[in-house]
Amino acid sequence: MGSSHLPGVDGDDNGRDRIVFHVDMDCFYASCERLREPELRGAPVVVGMGYEAGESHGAVATASYEAREHGIESAQPIGQALDALPRIGSTPPDHDGPVGHYRPVDLDFYKDVAGSVKSILHECAETVREVSIDEAYLDVTDRTGWTKASDGRPLAEGYARYVKDRIDREVGVTASIGVAPDMATAKIASDYDKPDGLTVVAPGTVRSFLEPIPIDELHGVGPVTADELRSMGIETAGDLATADRDTLVERFGSRGGELYDRARGEDDRAVTPTGDPKSLSRESAFTQATEEAEAIKSKVKALAADVAERARERGALYRTIGIKVVRPPFDVNTRAQSLSGPVDAPDLVEKVALDLCAEFEGDRVRKLGVRVSNLDFDGSDQATLTGYETTTDERDRPTQNGQPDRPEGERIVDWIDTDERPIDDTRSTAEGRPTGQRSLSEFADSDR
């Protein structure tokens, strides 16, 4: 998308302060379930890990805000959740209160929805750091500014609202966004006004914003560290900011110094990508579902050209070309063809994408996507394009919807542009776990 002007952008940065967005999806798993079952909107929804329909084992991965009103929390045993909020259709004889809708985790489906969200994020920022399936940092310093618009609000706020609106309109899920000059404050800000929140912390206001924040909400502080800090009389970020730095370093090592700095709004970490992407994709939704062949063909061509250009800009060759077709309300279908070797061939991307879409001729389509995957950034020899040869055609393979689908070795997760990192590797390891080792609660939705 380059540096073209967008809502909230005047193209004139008024200072050196960075502009960081932390985008955090609201009750993401529950929101995904509502995409394919719209009748669940407004009802209590509980998504369980290790849970099977009709059973009572497993743990809560996420609970909608309606379910949380009844005491349901992430990582809570399903049996305990059922005691507080019985499952619809299996309530005790004497129960006359609210009931909940329980669903098992469907991670492939959630990752597919996440891929659509992250495709938007990659269009809205040159630098995106994906830290989990439902959250990411964006550095948008080159896209907007801290200059105030005519309504007195920073232009960065308008740009954040533009990102939020696109996610809501094109994907159908809501996000909360924190905007700040640094990563740590942006993360706290995204939690500040959930759900569907937008909190902006402008330069010069970071310290005052952080002062009343409870210590366990500071980025990098887990339960054990929070308890230790409270034993030192430190209850808020403001207390931590005025504590003795040397004492904190003596007690917690270098982590103590980092927490002290973050409590003061001093976080100079750069937003860095998590590595080379596994795939590159571009998606676009129709205003209304359509079966018009020319409209579908035109959109596929535009998406194919965009994806091929993104691959060329990144110096990536690709071995697989794929499409995604979403039929109303949210019937996701993917198709792909793998080539005999890596190529950089925009015309071929268009041809293969159109060929794959032919299967859905006459179907009503809500959204389309084009993807290149099995990327090669090492400058391998490009395969010949003369009479290109496919090594697999997934049309004979099953999908989640009972339709033929992906080639062997490919999953819906491959639509997500970069490697999945289940936890933020900048997170504190002072809780006794090495970075990368996950507790049960870290598999659960992290929404507050």
Secondary structure, DSSP 8 states (H G I E B T S, - for coil): -TT---TT--S---SS---EEEEEETTHHHHHHHHH-GGGTTS-EEEEET--TT---SEEEEE-HHHHTTT--TT-BHHHHHHHS-BTT---TT--S--BEEEE--HHHHHHHHHHHHHHHHHH-SEEEEEETTEEEEE-TTT--S-B-TTSSBHHHHHHHHHHHHHHHHT---EEEEEESSHHHHHHHHHTT-SS-EEE--TT-HHHHHTTSBGGGSTT--HHHHHHHHHTT--BHHHHHTS-HHHHHHHHTHHHHHHHHHHTT---------SS-SEEEEEEEEEEEE--HHHHHHHHHHHHHHHHHHHHHTT-EEEEEEEEEEETTTEEEEEEEEEEEEE--HHHHHHHHHHHHGGGTTS-EEEEEEEEEEEE-S-------TT--EEEEGGGS--TTSS----TT--GGGGSSS---SS-TTS--TTS--TT---HHHHS----
